[in-house]
């Protein structure tokens, strides 16, 4: 599954100072009904760093 404009906007809005917590990334994945990898790939494309990774998903 690839990223969409809706996912890009959600990730951009959730990220603070170019960073997104793992907890929030997983929550976004659940809310958007996509695998966590899609959120991770979107963050990579947007140059957003995921921090405080809890499960090694990203």
mmCIF file of the C-alpha atoms, coordinates in Angstrom:
data_MODEL
# 
_entry.id   MODEL 
# 
loop_
_atom_site.group_PDB 
_atom_site.id 
_atom_site.type_symbol 
_atom_site.label_atom_id 
_atom_site.label_alt_id 
_atom_site.label_comp_id 
_atom_site.label_asym_id 
_atom_site.label_entity_id 
_atom_site.label_seq_id 
_atom_site.pdbx_PDB_ins_code 
_atom_site.Cartn_x 
_atom_site.Cartn_y 
_atom_site.Cartn_z 
_atom_site.occupancy 
_atom_site.B_iso_or_equiv 
_atom_site.pdbx_formal_charge 
_atom_site.auth_seq_id 
_atom_site.auth_comp_id 
_atom_site.auth_asym_id 
_atom_site.auth_atom_id 
_atom_site.pdbx_PDB_model_num 
ATOM 1  C CA . UNK A 1 1  ? 0.000  0.000  0.000  1.00 0.00 ? 1  UNK A CA 1 
ATOM 2  C CA . UNK A 1 2  ? 1.290  3.426  -0.894 1.00 0.00 ? 2  UNK A CA 1 
ATOM 3  C CA . UNK A 1 3  ? 0.888  6.752  0.793  1.00 0.00 ? 3  UNK A CA 1 
ATOM 4  C CA . UNK A 1 4  ? -1.985 9.056  -0.167 1.00 0.00 ? 4  UNK A CA 1 
ATOM 5  C CA . UNK A 1 5  ? -2.521 12.803 0.130  1.00 0.00 ? 5  UNK A CA 1 
ATOM 6  C CA . UNK A 1 6  ? -4.766 12.128 3.155  1.00 0.00 ? 6  UNK A CA 1 
ATOM 7  C CA . UNK A 1 7  ? -1.964 10.185 4.878  1.00 0.00 ? 7  UNK A CA 1 
ATOM 8  C CA . UNK A 1 8  ? 0.599  12.868 4.014  1.00 0.00 ? 8  UNK A CA 1 
ATOM 9  C CA . UNK A 1 9  ? -1.594 15.575 5.540  1.00 0.00 ? 9  UNK A CA 1 
ATOM 10 C CA . UNK A 1 10 ? -2.302 13.539 8.681  1.00 0.00 ? 10 UNK A CA 1 
ATOM 11 C CA . UNK A 1 11 ? 1.406  12.834 9.232  1.00 0.00 ? 11 UNK A CA 1 
ATOM 12 C CA . UNK A 1 12 ? 2.405  16.461 8.589  1.00 0.00 ? 12 UNK A CA 1 
ATOM 13 C CA . UNK A 1 13 ? -0.255 17.695 11.018 1.00 0.00 ? 13 UNK A CA 1 
ATOM 14 C CA . UNK A 1 14 ? 0.782  15.216 13.707 1.00 0.00 ? 14 UNK A CA 1 
ATOM 15 C CA . UNK A 1 15 ? 4.527  15.842 13.445 1.00 0.00 ? 15 UNK A CA 1 
ATOM 16 C CA . UNK A 1 16 ? 6.069  18.469 15.684 1.00 0.00 ? 16 UNK A CA 1 
ATOM 17 C CA . UNK A 1 17 ? 9.397  20.015 14.642 1.00 0.00 ? 17 UNK A CA 1 
ATOM 18 C CA . UNK A 1 18 ? 9.899  17.310 12.023 1.00 0.00 ? 18 UNK A CA 1 
ATOM 19 C CA . UNK A 1 19 ? 9.417  14.502 14.545 1.00 0.00 ? 19 UNK A CA 1 
ATOM 20 C CA . UNK A 1 20 ? 6.677  11.994 15.290 1.00 0.00 ? 20 UNK A CA 1 
ATOM 21 C CA . UNK A 1 21 ? 6.536  9.660  18.277 1.00 0.00 ? 21 UNK A CA 1 
ATOM 22 C CA . UNK A 1 22 ? 6.172  5.950  17.689 1.00 0.00 ? 22 UNK A CA 1 
ATOM 23 C CA . UNK A 1 23 ? 3.001  5.934  19.781 1.00 0.00 ? 23 UNK A CA 1 
ATOM 24 C CA . UNK A 1 24 ? 1.410  8.617  17.636 1.00 0.00 ? 24 UNK A CA 1 
ATOM 25 C CA . UNK A 1 25 ? 2.590  6.951  14.411 1.00 0.00 ? 25 UNK A CA 1 
ATOM 26 C CA . UNK A 1 26 ? 0.910  3.684  15.426 1.00 0.00 ? 26 UNK A CA 1 
ATOM 27 C CA . UNK A 1 27 ? -2.237 5.569  16.436 1.00 0.00 ? 27 UNK A CA 1 
ATOM 28 C CA . UNK A 1 28 ? -2.325 7.273  13.029 1.00 0.00 ? 28 UNK A CA 1 
ATOM 29 C CA . UNK A 1 29 ? -1.928 3.912  11.308 1.00 0.00 ? 29 UNK A CA 1 
ATOM 30 C CA . UNK A 1 30 ? -4.918 2.576  13.262 1.00 0.00 ? 30 UNK A CA 1 
ATOM 31 C CA . UNK A 1 31 ? -7.047 5.659  12.572 1.00 0.00 ? 31 UNK A CA 1 
ATOM 32 C CA . UNK A 1 32 ? -6.224 5.618  8.858  1.00 0.00 ? 32 UNK A CA 1 
ATOM 33 C CA . UNK A 1 33 ? -6.607 1.825  8.611  1.00 0.00 ? 33 UNK A CA 1 
ATOM 34 C CA . UNK A 1 34 ? -3.145 1.308  7.124  1.00 0.00 ? 34 UNK A CA 1 
ATOM 35 C CA . UNK A 1 35 ? -0.175 -0.805 8.232  1.00 0.00 ? 35 UNK A CA 1 
ATOM 36 C CA . UNK A 1 36 ? 2.422  1.024  10.369 1.00 0.00 ? 36 UNK A CA 1 
ATOM 37 C CA . UNK A 1 37 ? 4.910  0.614  7.495  1.00 0.00 ? 37 UNK A CA 1 
ATOM 38 C CA . UNK A 1 38 ? 2.848  3.034  5.385  1.00 0.00 ? 38 UNK A CA 1 
ATOM 39 C CA . UNK A 1 39 ? 3.189  5.685  8.082  1.00 0.00 ? 39 UNK A CA 1 
ATOM 40 C CA . UNK A 1 40 ? 6.913  4.933  8.321  1.00 0.00 ? 40 UNK A CA 1 
ATOM 41 C CA . UNK A 1 41 ? 7.346  5.206  4.555  1.00 0.00 ? 41 UNK A CA 1 
ATOM 42 C CA . UNK A 1 42 ? 5.399  8.473  4.551  1.00 0.00 ? 42 UNK A CA 1 
ATOM 43 C CA . UNK A 1 43 ? 7.636  9.845  7.302  1.00 0.00 ? 43 UNK A CA 1 
ATOM 44 C CA . UNK A 1 44 ? 10.706 8.881  5.279  1.00 0.00 ? 44 UNK A CA 1 
ATOM 45 C CA . UNK A 1 45 ? 9.329  10.648 2.194  1.00 0.00 ? 45 UNK A CA 1 
ATOM 46 C CA . UNK A 1 46 ? 8.506  13.763 4.211  1.00 0.00 ? 46 UNK A CA 1 
ATOM 47 C CA . UNK A 1 47 ? 11.838 13.695 6.113  1.00 0.00 ? 47 UNK A CA 1 
ATOM 48 C CA . UNK A 1 48 ? 10.032 13.278 9.443  1.00 0.00 ? 48 UNK A CA 1 
ATOM 49 C CA . UNK A 1 49 ? 11.917 11.373 12.128 1.00 0.00 ? 49 UNK A CA 1 
ATOM 50 C CA . UNK A 1 50 ? 10.113 8.797  14.264 1.00 0.00 ? 50 UNK A CA 1 
ATOM 51 C CA . UNK A 1 51 ? 11.365 8.823  17.857 1.00 0.00 ? 51 UNK A CA 1 
ATOM 52 C CA . UNK A 1 52 ? 10.803 6.807  21.026 1.00 0.00 ? 52 UNK A CA 1 
ATOM 53 C CA . UNK A 1 53 ? 10.229 3.642  19.009 1.00 0.00 ? 53 UNK A CA 1 
ATOM 54 C CA . UNK A 1 54 ? 8.671  1.025  21.263 1.00 0.00 ? 54 UNK A CA 1 
ATOM 55 C CA . UNK A 1 55 ? 8.417  -2.081 19.119 1.00 0.00 ? 55 UNK A CA 1 
ATOM 56 C CA . UNK A 1 56 ? 10.970 -1.661 16.353 1.00 0.00 ? 56 UNK A CA 1 
ATOM 57 C CA . UNK A 1 57 ? 8.193  -1.122 13.796 1.00 0.00 ? 57 UNK A CA 1 
ATOM 58 C CA . UNK A 1 58 ? 9.863  1.886  12.203 1.00 0.00 ? 58 UNK A CA 1 
# 
